[in-house]
Amino acid sequence: MNLVVDMGNTRIKTGVFQGAKLIQERKDQAEADLFQFIKEVSPSAVLVSSVGVDVTAFVEQIRKNIPVVVLGPTTPIPIKNKYKTPETLGVDRIAGAVGAKFLFPNKNCLVIDTGTCITYEFIDDEGQYWGGGISPGLRMKVEALHNFTAKLPFIELENDVPLIGRSTEESMLSGVVNGTLAEIEEIIRMYKRKFANLQIVVCGGDSNFFKNKIKTDILIVPDLVLMGLNRILQHNDPKKNQ
């Protein structure tokens, strides 16, 4: 079994894989509990991905007993990276692209990761990753409205959002949710006009929130990044080539 650890901006996610199959997943896992979890799982290899947390001490501890791959700019990946500045590319972004190409090897793919940020990743039907876009996610927009103004309150996201807000809270919800939906749907239309045979894959913590709101045909794969991380770990496993 393989274990992948995804240390994101707001939470830690882990996935246990038997080959390509995800057999166990944990979200919002505390770093202090990871050592015990790894001991219980007893994986044959571990991949650690972090978008900002220093994982040096964590990796050194588990590397004593288990082979570890730390995903970074120089880690071999099973796709061709055409990004102009690979050293600045978020590891979660490349993992999502790898996951999409694993699921749809012969299609152009647009991956939309709806997490702390909303990221757009394009990988073509020849397995070449080109990049995409980054914009604020829903909660980042809500927090920005509250933190960067004098009187706007902090609001909680709701599923039923009016187009015309008739209170300050409703107006904020309309701007955040409907504005984000308009952004996503227009980005999809722009990519569809440019690329044929395009598969839209949506993942991330807010993917289910958007599931019935995005009008274009999409595929929701909440665990896409974990799948991509596992594929990268397999690509770097010496036993794979024996």
CYANA upper distance limits for C-alpha pairs under 8 A (distance plus 0.5 A):
  1 MET  CA     16 VAL  CA      7.27
  1 MET  CA     17 PHE  CA      6.09
  1 MET  CA     18 GLN  CA      5.40
  1 MET  CA     19 GLY  CA      7.42
  1 MET  CA     42 SER  CA      8.48
  1 MET  CA     43 PRO  CA      5.56
  1 MET  CA     44 SER  CA      6.17
  1 MET  CA     45 ALA  CA      7.86
  2 ASN  CA     16 VAL  CA      6.29
  2 ASN  CA     17 PHE  CA      5.65
  2 ASN  CA     18 GLN  CA      7.12
  2 ASN  CA     19 GLY  CA      8.08
  2 ASN  CA     43 PRO  CA      5.75
  2 ASN  CA     44 SER  CA      6.33
  2 ASN  CA     45 ALA  CA      5.72
  2 ASN  CA     46 VAL  CA      6.48
  2 ASN  CA    230 ASN  CA      7.74
  2 ASN  CA    233 LEU  CA      8.39
  3 LEU  CA     14 THR  CA      7.55
  3 LEU  CA     15 GLY  CA      6.21
  3 LEU  CA     16 VAL  CA      5.12
  3 LEU  CA     17 PHE  CA      6.81
  3 LEU  CA     43 PRO  CA      6.50
  3 LEU  CA     44 SER  CA      8.49
  3 LEU  CA     45 ALA  CA      6.93
  3 LEU  CA     46 VAL  CA      5.30
  3 LEU  CA     47 LEU  CA      6.98
  3 LEU  CA    230 ASN  CA      8.06
  4 VAL  CA     14 THR  CA      6.11
  4 VAL  CA     15 GLY  CA      5.79
  4 VAL  CA     16 VAL  CA      7.14
  4 VAL  CA     46 VAL  CA      6.12
  4 VAL  CA     47 LEU  CA      5.24
  4 VAL  CA     48 VAL  CA      6.52
  4 VAL  CA     49 SER  CA      8.25
  4 VAL  CA    226 LEU  CA      7.30
  4 VAL  CA    229 LEU  CA      6.90
  4 VAL  CA    230 ASN  CA      6.73
  4 VAL  CA    233 LEU  CA      8.46
  5 VAL  CA     12 ILE  CA      7.66
  5 VAL  CA     13 LYS  CA      6.49
  5 VAL  CA     14 THR  CA      5.05
  5 VAL  CA     15 GLY  CA      7.22
  5 VAL  CA     46 VAL  CA      8.04
  5 VAL  CA     47 LEU  CA      6.66
  5 VAL  CA     48 VAL  CA      5.32
  5 VAL  CA     49 SER  CA      6.54
  6 ASP  CA     12 ILE  CA      6.17
  6 ASP  CA     13 LYS  CA      5.55
  6 ASP  CA     14 THR  CA      6.54
  6 ASP  CA     48 VAL  CA      6.81
  6 ASP  CA     49 SER  CA      5.43
  6 ASP  CA     50 SER  CA      6.62
  6 ASP  CA     92 ASP  CA      8.47
  6 ASP  CA    226 LEU  CA      7.75
  7 MET  CA     11 ARG  CA      6.81
  7 MET  CA     12 ILE  CA      4.98
  7 MET  CA     13 LYS  CA      6.96
  7 MET  CA     48 VAL  CA      8.19
  7 MET  CA     49 SER  CA      6.44
  7 MET  CA     50 SER  CA      5.07
  7 MET  CA     51 VAL  CA      7.04
  7 MET  CA     52 GLY  CA      8.50
  7 MET  CA     53 VAL  CA      7.65
  8 GLY  CA     12 ILE  CA      6.39
  8 GLY  CA     13 LYS  CA      8.21
  8 GLY  CA     50 SER  CA      6.61
  8 GLY  CA     51 VAL  CA      6.18
  8 GLY  CA     52 GLY  CA      8.15
  8 GLY  CA     92 ASP  CA      8.32
  9 ASN  CA     51 VAL  CA      7.09
  9 ASN  CA     52 GLY  CA      7.77
  9 ASN  CA    116 THR  CA      7.27
 10 THR  CA    116 THR  CA      7.74
 11 ARG  CA     27 LYS  CA      7.68
 11 ARG  CA     28 ASP  CA      5.51
 11 ARG  CA     29 GLN  CA      7.61
 12 ILE  CA     27 LYS  CA      6.65
 12 ILE  CA     28 ASP  CA      5.67
 12 ILE  CA     29 GLN  CA      5.79
 12 ILE  CA     30 ALA  CA      7.45
 12 ILE  CA     31 GLU  CA      7.96
 13 LYS  CA     25 GLU  CA      7.85
 13 LYS  CA     26 ARG  CA      6.13
 13 LYS  CA     27 LYS  CA      4.97
 13 LYS  CA     28 ASP  CA      6.60
 13 LYS  CA     29 GLN  CA      6.77
 14 THR  CA     25 GLU  CA      6.16
 14 THR  CA     26 ARG  CA      5.73
 14 THR  CA     27 LYS  CA      7.11
 14 THR  CA     29 GLN  CA      8.16
 14 THR  CA    226 LEU  CA      8.05
 15 GLY  CA     22 LEU  CA      7.08
 15 GLY  CA     23 ILE  CA      8.12
 15 GLY  CA     24 GLN  CA      6.27
 15 GLY  CA     25 GLU  CA      5.02
 15 GLY  CA     26 ARG  CA      7.09
 15 GLY  CA    226 LEU  CA      6.79
 16 VAL  CA     22 LEU  CA      6.40
 16 VAL  CA     23 ILE  CA      6.28
 16 VAL  CA     24 GLN  CA      5.55
 16 VAL  CA     25 GLU  CA      6.87
 16 VAL  CA     41 VAL  CA      8.46
 17 PHE  CA     21 LYS  CA      5.84
 17 PHE  CA     22 LEU  CA      5.01
 17 PHE  CA     23 ILE  CA      6.10
 17 PHE  CA     24 GLN  CA      7.67
 17 PHE  CA    230 ASN  CA      7.73
 18 GLN  CA     22 LEU  CA      7.06
 18 GLN  CA     23 ILE  CA      7.15
 20 ALA  CA    227 MET  CA      8.07
 20 ALA  CA    230 ASN  CA      7.84
 20 ALA  CA    231 ARG  CA      7.92
 22 LEU  CA    227 MET  CA      8.07
 29 GLN  CA     33 ASP  CA      7.58
 29 GLN  CA     34 LEU  CA      7.88
 30 ALA  CA     34 LEU  CA      7.27
 31 GLU  CA     35 PHE  CA      8.39
 33 ASP  CA     37 PHE  CA      6.80
 34 LEU  CA     38 ILE  CA      6.52
 35 PHE  CA     39 LYS  CA      6.72
 35 PHE  CA     62 ILE  CA      8.01
 36 GLN  CA     40 GLU  CA      6.74
 37 PHE  CA     41 VAL  CA      6.68
 38 ILE  CA     42 SER  CA      6.27
 38 ILE  CA     43 PRO  CA      7.54
 43 PRO  CA     66 ILE  CA      8.02
 44 SER  CA     66 ILE  CA      7.07
 44 SER  CA     67 PRO  CA      7.74
 45 ALA  CA     66 ILE  CA      6.40
 45 ALA  CA     67 PRO  CA      5.55
 45 ALA  CA     68 VAL  CA      6.46
 45 ALA  CA     69 VAL  CA      8.43
 45 ALA  CA    233 LEU  CA      8.40
 45 ALA  CA    237 ASP  CA      8.37
 46 VAL  CA     66 ILE  CA      7.62
 46 VAL  CA     67 PRO  CA      6.87
 46 VAL  CA     68 VAL  CA      5.31
 46 VAL  CA     69 VAL  CA      6.76
 46 VAL  CA    233 LEU  CA      7.96
 47 LEU  CA     68 VAL  CA      6.17
 47 LEU  CA     69 VAL  CA      5.13
 47 LEU  CA     70 VAL  CA      6.27
 47 LEU  CA     71 LEU  CA      7.43
 47 LEU  CA    229 LEU  CA      7.65
 47 LEU  CA    230 ASN  CA      8.04
 47 LEU  CA    233 LEU  CA      6.48
 48 VAL  CA     59 VAL  CA      8.31
 48 VAL  CA     68 VAL  CA      7.86
 48 VAL  CA     69 VAL  CA      6.79
 48 VAL  CA     70 VAL  CA      5.40
 48 VAL  CA     71 LEU  CA      6.68
 49 SER  CA     70 VAL  CA      6.69
 49 SER  CA     71 LEU  CA      5.76
 49 SER  CA     72 GLY  CA      8.31
 49 SER  CA     91 VAL  CA      7.07
 49 SER  CA     92 ASP  CA      7.94
 49 SER  CA    229 LEU  CA      8.33
 50 SER  CA     54 ASP  CA      8.16
 50 SER  CA     55 VAL  CA      7.85
 50 SER  CA     71 LEU  CA      8.22
 50 SER  CA     91 VAL  CA      7.54
 50 SER  CA     92 ASP  CA      8.39
 51 VAL  CA     90 GLY  CA      6.73
 51 VAL  CA     91 VAL  CA      6.90
 51 VAL  CA     92 ASP  CA      7.53
 55 VAL  CA     59 VAL  CA      6.46
 56 THR  CA     60 GLU  CA      6.62
 57 ALA  CA     61 GLN  CA      6.75
 58 PHE  CA     62 ILE  CA      7.10
 59 VAL  CA     63 ARG  CA      6.29
 59 VAL  CA     68 VAL  CA      7.63
 59 VAL  CA     70 VAL  CA      8.45
 60 GLU  CA     64 LYS  CA      7.26
 62 ILE  CA     66 ILE  CA      6.59
 62 ILE  CA     68 VAL  CA      8.13
 63 ARG  CA     67 PRO  CA      6.26
 63 ARG  CA     68 VAL  CA      6.32
 69 VAL  CA    233 LEU  CA      7.47
 69 VAL  CA    236 ASN  CA      8.17
 70 VAL  CA     75 THR  CA      8.26
 71 LEU  CA     75 THR  CA      6.33
 71 LEU  CA     91 VAL  CA      7.25
 72 GLY  CA     91 VAL  CA      7.12
 73 PRO  CA     86 PRO  CA      6.42
 73 PRO  CA     87 GLU  CA      5.65
 73 PRO  CA     88 THR  CA      8.32
 73 PRO  CA     89 LEU  CA      7.87
 73 PRO  CA     91 VAL  CA      8.36
 76 PRO  CA    232 ILE  CA      8.11
 76 PRO  CA    235 HIS  CA      7.95
 76 PRO  CA    236 ASN  CA      7.33
 77 ILE  CA     98 VAL  CA      8.38
 77 ILE  CA    232 ILE  CA      6.12
 77 ILE  CA    235 HIS  CA      7.14
 77 ILE  CA    236 ASN  CA      8.34
 78 PRO  CA     98 VAL  CA      7.65
 78 PRO  CA    231 ARG  CA      8.32
 78 PRO  CA    232 ILE  CA      7.21
 78 PRO  CA    235 HIS  CA      6.94
 79 ILE  CA     98 VAL  CA      7.27
 79 ILE  CA    127 GLY  CA      5.80
 79 ILE  CA    128 GLN  CA      6.49
 79 ILE  CA    129 TYR  CA      7.50
 80 LYS  CA    127 GLY  CA      6.74
 80 LYS  CA    128 GLN  CA      5.22
 80 LYS  CA    129 TYR  CA      6.55
 81 ASN  CA     86 PRO  CA      8.07
 81 ASN  CA    128 GLN  CA      6.58
 81 ASN  CA    129 TYR  CA      5.53
 81 ASN  CA    130 TRP  CA      7.27
 82 LYS  CA    128 GLN  CA      7.07
 82 LYS  CA    129 TYR  CA      6.11
 82 LYS  CA    130 TRP  CA      5.52
 82 LYS  CA    131 GLY  CA      8.06
 83 TYR  CA     89 LEU  CA      8.32
 83 TYR  CA    129 TYR  CA      7.47
 83 TYR  CA    130 TRP  CA      5.84
 83 TYR  CA    131 GLY  CA      6.21
 85 THR  CA     89 LEU  CA      7.23
 89 LEU  CA     93 ARG  CA      7.67
 89 LEU  CA     94 ILE  CA      7.93
 90 GLY  CA     94 ILE  CA      7.29
 91 VAL  CA     95 ALA  CA      6.62
 92 ASP  CA     96 GLY  CA      6.72
 92 ASP  CA    225 VAL  CA      7.00
 93 ARG  CA     97 ALA  CA      7.00
 93 ARG  CA    119 THR  CA      7.86
 93 ARG  CA    121 GLU  CA      7.40
 94 ILE  CA     98 VAL  CA      6.72
 95 ALA  CA     99 GLY  CA      6.64
 95 ALA  CA    224 LEU  CA      8.45
 95 ALA  CA    225 VAL  CA      5.73
 95 ALA  CA    226 LEU  CA      8.03
 95 ALA  CA    227 MET  CA      8.35
 95 ALA  CA    228 GLY  CA      5.08
 95 ALA  CA    229 LEU  CA      5.97
 95 ALA  CA    232 ILE  CA      8.20
 96 GLY  CA    100 ALA  CA      6.74
 96 GLY  CA    111 VAL  CA      7.27
 96 GLY  CA    113 ASP  CA      8.25
 96 GLY  CA    121 GLU  CA      8.27
 96 GLY  CA    224 LEU  CA      6.29
 96 GLY  CA    225 VAL  CA      5.04
 96 GLY  CA    227 MET  CA      8.46
 96 GLY  CA    228 GLY  CA      6.22
 97 ALA  CA    101 LYS  CA      6.75
 97 ALA  CA    111 VAL  CA      7.11
 97 ALA  CA    121 GLU  CA      6.91
 97 ALA  CA    122 PHE  CA      7.74
 97 ALA  CA    123 ILE  CA      6.87
 97 ALA  CA    129 TYR  CA      7.57
 97 ALA  CA    228 GLY  CA      7.68
 98 VAL  CA    102 PHE  CA      6.64
 98 VAL  CA    228 GLY  CA      5.36
 98 VAL  CA    229 LEU  CA      8.28
 98 VAL  CA    231 ARG  CA      7.76
 98 VAL  CA    232 ILE  CA      8.10
 99 GLY  CA    103 LEU  CA      6.92
 99 GLY  CA    224 LEU  CA      5.94
 99 GLY  CA    225 VAL  CA      6.71
 99 GLY  CA    226 LEU  CA      8.29
 99 GLY  CA    227 MET  CA      5.85
 99 GLY  CA    228 GLY  CA      4.23
 99 GLY  CA    229 LEU  CA      8.02
 99 GLY  CA    231 ARG  CA      7.68
100 ALA  CA    104 PHE  CA      6.45
100 ALA  CA    105 PRO  CA      8.32
100 ALA  CA    109 CYS  CA      7.19
100 ALA  CA    111 VAL  CA      7.55
100 ALA  CA    201 VAL  CA      7.66
100 ALA  CA    224 LEU  CA      7.52
100 ALA  CA    228 GLY  CA      7.98
101 LYS  CA    105 PRO  CA      5.31
101 LYS  CA    106 ASN  CA      8.35
101 LYS  CA    107 LYS  CA      8.31
101 LYS  CA    109 CYS  CA      7.82
101 LYS  CA    123 ILE  CA      7.83
101 LYS  CA    127 GLY  CA      7.19
102 PHE  CA    228 GLY  CA      8.02
102 PHE  CA    231 ARG  CA      8.16
104 PHE  CA    109 CYS  CA      8.06
104 PHE  CA    199 GLN  CA      8.40
105 PRO  CA    125 ASP  CA      7.19
105 PRO  CA    126 GLU  CA      8.42
105 PRO  CA    127 GLY  CA      7.68
106 ASN  CA    125 ASP  CA      5.46
106 ASN  CA    126 GLU  CA      7.58
107 LYS  CA    124 ASP  CA      7.18
107 LYS  CA    125 ASP  CA      4.96
107 LYS  CA    197 ASN  CA      6.53
107 LYS  CA    198 LEU  CA      6.76
107 LYS  CA    199 GLN  CA      7.10
108 ASN  CA    122 PHE  CA      7.97
108 ASN  CA    123 ILE  CA      6.46
108 ASN  CA    124 ASP  CA      4.75
108 ASN  CA    125 ASP  CA      5.01
108 ASN  CA    195 PHE  CA      7.75
108 ASN  CA    196 ALA  CA      7.86
108 ASN  CA    197 ASN  CA      6.56
108 ASN  CA    198 LEU  CA      5.27
108 ASN  CA    199 GLN  CA      6.67
109 CYS  CA    121 GLU  CA      8.43
109 CYS  CA    122 PHE  CA      6.28
109 CYS  CA    123 ILE  CA      5.85
109 CYS  CA    124 ASP  CA      6.72
109 CYS  CA    125 ASP  CA      8.00
109 CYS  CA    198 LEU  CA      5.98
109 CYS  CA    199 GLN  CA      5.24
109 CYS  CA    200 ILE  CA      6.49
109 CYS  CA    201 VAL  CA      7.71
110 LEU  CA    120 TYR  CA      7.19
110 LEU  CA    121 GLU  CA      6.06
110 LEU  CA    122 PHE  CA      5.22
110 LEU  CA    123 ILE  CA      7.20
110 LEU  CA    191 TYR  CA      8.36
110 LEU  CA    198 LEU  CA      7.53
110 LEU  CA    199 GLN  CA      6.72
110 LEU  CA    200 ILE  CA      5.50
110 LEU  CA    201 VAL  CA      6.72
111 VAL  CA    119 THR  CA      8.27
111 VAL  CA    120 TYR  CA      6.13
111 VAL  CA    121 GLU  CA      5.46
111 VAL  CA    122 PHE  CA      6.99
111 VAL  CA    200 ILE  CA      6.62
111 VAL  CA    201 VAL  CA      5.34
111 VAL  CA    202 VAL  CA      6.36
111 VAL  CA    203 CYS  CA      8.01
112 ILE  CA    118 ILE  CA      7.30
112 ILE  CA    119 THR  CA      6.15
112 ILE  CA    120 TYR  CA      5.28
112 ILE  CA    121 GLU  CA      7.11
112 ILE  CA    200 ILE  CA      8.03
112 ILE  CA    201 VAL  CA      6.68
112 ILE  CA    202 VAL  CA      5.23
112 ILE  CA    203 CYS  CA      6.78
113 ASP  CA    117 CYS  CA      8.25
113 ASP  CA    118 ILE  CA      5.99
113 ASP  CA    119 THR  CA      5.69
113 ASP  CA    120 TYR  CA      7.18
113 ASP  CA    202 VAL  CA      6.34
113 ASP  CA    203 CYS  CA      5.30
113 ASP  CA    204 GLY  CA      5.43
113 ASP  CA    207 SER  CA      8.09
114 THR  CA    118 ILE  CA      5.15
114 THR  CA    119 THR  CA      7.34
114 THR  CA    137 GLY  CA      7.06
114 THR  CA    202 VAL  CA      7.76
114 THR  CA    203 CYS  CA      6.64
114 THR  CA    204 GLY  CA      5.17
114 THR  CA    205 GLY  CA      6.64
114 THR  CA    206 ASP  CA      5.74
114 THR  CA    207 SER  CA      6.35
115 GLY  CA    137 GLY  CA      6.61
115 GLY  CA    204 GLY  CA      5.49
115 GLY  CA    205 GLY  CA      5.63
115 GLY  CA    206 ASP  CA      6.52
116 THR  CA    136 PRO  CA      7.52
116 THR  CA    137 GLY  CA      5.57
116 THR  CA    138 LEU  CA      7.92
116 THR  CA    139 ARG  CA      7.36
116 THR  CA    140 MET  CA      7.00
117 CYS  CA    134 ILE  CA      7.16
117 CYS  CA    135 SER  CA      6.24
117 CYS  CA    136 PRO  CA      5.13
117 CYS  CA    137 GLY  CA      4.72
117 CYS  CA    138 LEU  CA      8.39
117 CYS  CA    140 MET  CA      7.89
118 ILE  CA    134 ILE  CA      6.30
118 ILE  CA    135 SER  CA      5.72
118 ILE  CA    136 PRO  CA      6.36
118 ILE  CA    137 GLY  CA      5.55
119 THR  CA    132 GLY  CA      7.75
119 THR  CA    133 GLY  CA      6.04
119 THR  CA    134 ILE  CA      4.99
119 THR  CA    135 SER  CA      6.92
120 TYR  CA    131 GLY  CA      8.18
120 TYR  CA    132 GLY  CA      5.35
120 TYR  CA    133 GLY  CA      5.34
120 TYR  CA    134 ILE  CA      6.92
121 GLU  CA    129 TYR  CA      8.22
121 GLU  CA    130 TRP  CA      8.07
121 GLU  CA    131 GLY  CA      5.89
121 GLU  CA    132 GLY  CA      5.01
121 GLU  CA    133 GLY  CA      7.34
122 PHE  CA    129 TYR  CA      6.59
122 PHE  CA    130 TRP  CA      6.39
122 PHE  CA    131 GLY  CA      6.26
122 PHE  CA    132 GLY  CA      6.27
123 ILE  CA    127 GLY  CA      6.72
123 ILE  CA    128 GLN  CA      5.89
123 ILE  CA    129 TYR  CA      4.76
123 ILE  CA    130 TRP  CA      6.61
123 ILE  CA    131 GLY  CA      8.19
124 ASP  CA    128 GLN  CA      5.88
124 ASP  CA    129 TYR  CA      7.08
124 ASP  CA    130 TRP  CA      8.40
136 PRO  CA    140 MET  CA      6.27
136 PRO  CA    141 LYS  CA      6.71
137 GLY  CA    141 LYS  CA      6.78
138 LEU  CA    142 VAL  CA      6.86
138 LEU  CA    176 VAL  CA      6.99
138 LEU  CA    177 VAL  CA      7.50
138 LEU  CA    180 THR  CA      7.89
139 ARG  CA    143 GLU  CA      6.57
139 ARG  CA    157 LEU  CA      8.48
140 MET  CA    144 ALA  CA      6.50
141 LYS  CA    145 LEU  CA      6.69
141 LYS  CA    176 VAL  CA      7.05
142 VAL  CA    146 HIS  CA      7.00
142 VAL  CA    154 PHE  CA      7.24
142 VAL  CA    155 ILE  CA      7.24
142 VAL  CA    172 MET  CA      8.32
142 VAL  CA    176 VAL  CA      7.50
143 GLU  CA    147 ASN  CA      6.40
143 GLU  CA    154 PHE  CA      7.16
144 ALA  CA    148 PHE  CA      6.13
145 LEU  CA    149 THR  CA      6.67
145 LEU  CA    152 LEU  CA      6.99
145 LEU  CA    153 PRO  CA      8.41
145 LEU  CA    154 PHE  CA      8.25
146 HIS  CA    150 ALA  CA      8.13
146 HIS  CA    151 LYS  CA      7.96
146 HIS  CA    152 LEU  CA      5.67
146 HIS  CA    153 PRO  CA      5.91
146 HIS  CA    154 PHE  CA      5.81
152 LEU  CA    168 THR  CA      8.16
153 PRO  CA    169 GLU  CA      8.03
155 ILE  CA    169 GLU  CA      7.20
155 ILE  CA    172 MET  CA      8.50
155 ILE  CA    173 LEU  CA      8.35
157 LEU  CA    173 LEU  CA      7.46
158 GLU  CA    173 LEU  CA      8.17
159 ASN  CA    209 PHE  CA      7.77
161 VAL  CA    170 GLU  CA      7.78
161 VAL  CA    173 LEU  CA      6.90
161 VAL  CA    174 SER  CA      6.46
161 VAL  CA    177 VAL  CA      7.81
161 VAL  CA    178 ASN  CA      8.22
162 PRO  CA    170 GLU  CA      7.50
162 PRO  CA    173 LEU  CA      8.42
162 PRO  CA    174 SER  CA      6.50
163 LEU  CA    174 SER  CA      6.18
163 LEU  CA    178 ASN  CA      7.60
164 ILE  CA    170 GLU  CA      8.26
164 ILE  CA    171 SER  CA      7.34
164 ILE  CA    174 SER  CA      7.37
165 GLY  CA    169 GLU  CA      8.07
165 GLY  CA    170 GLU  CA      4.87
165 GLY  CA    171 SER  CA      4.44
165 GLY  CA    172 MET  CA      8.02
165 GLY  CA    173 LEU  CA      8.14
165 GLY  CA    174 SER  CA      6.65
166 ARG  CA    170 GLU  CA      6.58
166 ARG  CA    171 SER  CA      6.99
167 SER  CA    171 SER  CA      6.46
168 THR  CA    172 MET  CA      6.66
169 GLU  CA    173 LEU  CA      6.75
170 GLU  CA    174 SER  CA      6.54
171 SER  CA    175 GLY  CA      6.63
172 MET  CA    176 VAL  CA      6.56
173 LEU  CA    177 VAL  CA      6.26
173 LEU  CA    178 ASN  CA      8.18
174 SER  CA    178 ASN  CA      5.75
174 SER  CA    179 GLY  CA      7.59
175 GLY  CA    179 GLY  CA      5.65
175 GLY  CA    180 THR  CA      8.35
176 VAL  CA    180 THR  CA      6.45
177 VAL  CA    181 LEU  CA      6.66
178 ASN  CA    182 ALA  CA      6.58
179 GLY  CA    183 GLU  CA      6.72
180 THR  CA    184 ILE  CA      6.71
181 LEU  CA    185 GLU  CA      6.59
181 LEU  CA    213 LYS  CA      7.97
181 LEU  CA    214 ILE  CA      7.22
182 ALA  CA    186 GLU  CA      6.53
183 GLU  CA    187 ILE  CA      6.60
184 ILE  CA    188 ILE  CA      6.71
184 ILE  CA    214 ILE  CA      8.39
185 GLU  CA    189 ARG  CA      6.75
185 GLU  CA    214 ILE  CA      7.24
185 GLU  CA    215 LYS  CA      7.96
185 GLU  CA    216 THR  CA      7.58
186 GLU  CA    190 MET  CA      6.67
187 ILE  CA    191 TYR  CA      6.82
188 ILE  CA    192 LYS  CA      6.62
188 ILE  CA    200 ILE  CA      8.35
188 ILE  CA    216 THR  CA      8.41
189 ARG  CA    193 ARG  CA      6.68
190 MET  CA    194 LYS  CA      6.97
191 TYR  CA    195 PHE  CA      6.39
192 LYS  CA    196 ALA  CA      6.94
192 LYS  CA    198 LEU  CA      7.05
199 GLN  CA    218 ILE  CA      7.91
199 GLN  CA    219 LEU  CA      8.50
200 ILE  CA    217 ASP  CA      7.87
200 ILE  CA    218 ILE  CA      5.54
200 ILE  CA    219 LEU  CA      6.75
201 VAL  CA    218 ILE  CA      6.39
201 VAL  CA    219 LEU  CA      5.41
201 VAL  CA    220 ILE  CA      6.48
201 VAL  CA    221 VAL  CA      7.16
202 VAL  CA    207 SER  CA      6.63
202 VAL  CA    218 ILE  CA      7.35
202 VAL  CA    219 LEU  CA      6.60
202 VAL  CA    220 ILE  CA      5.37
202 VAL  CA    221 VAL  CA      6.52
202 VAL  CA    222 PRO  CA      7.77
203 CYS  CA    207 SER  CA      5.73
203 CYS  CA    220 ILE  CA      6.49
203 CYS  CA    221 VAL  CA      5.67
203 CYS  CA    222 PRO  CA      4.93
203 CYS  CA    223 ASP  CA      7.28
203 CYS  CA    224 LEU  CA      6.63
203 CYS  CA    225 VAL  CA      8.20
204 GLY  CA    222 PRO  CA      6.09
204 GLY  CA    223 ASP  CA      8.06
205 GLY  CA    222 PRO  CA      7.75
206 ASP  CA    210 PHE  CA      7.08
207 SER  CA    211 LYS  CA      6.58
207 SER  CA    220 ILE  CA      7.16
207 SER  CA    222 PRO  CA      7.03
208 ASN  CA    212 ASN  CA      8.37
208 ASN  CA    220 ILE  CA      8.04
208 ASN  CA    222 PRO  CA      8.44
209 PHE  CA    213 LYS  CA      8.19
210 PHE  CA    214 ILE  CA      6.54
211 LYS  CA    220 ILE  CA      7.48
214 ILE  CA    218 ILE  CA      8.39
223 ASP  CA    227 MET  CA      6.72
224 LEU  CA    228 GLY  CA      6.69
225 VAL  CA    229 LEU  CA      6.63
226 LEU  CA    230 ASN  CA      6.71
227 MET  CA    231 ARG  CA      6.75
228 GLY  CA    232 ILE  CA      6.74
229 LEU  CA    233 LEU  CA      6.70
230 ASN  CA    234 GLN  CA      6.65
231 ARG  CA    235 HIS  CA      6.66
232 ILE  CA    236 ASN  CA      6.83
233 LEU  CA    237 ASP  CA      6.60
234 GLN  CA    240 LYS  CA      7.21
235 HIS  CA    240 LYS  CA      7.84
236 ASN  CA    240 LYS  CA      8.50
237 ASP  CA    241 ASN  CA      8.19
238 PRO  CA    242 GLN  CA      7.40
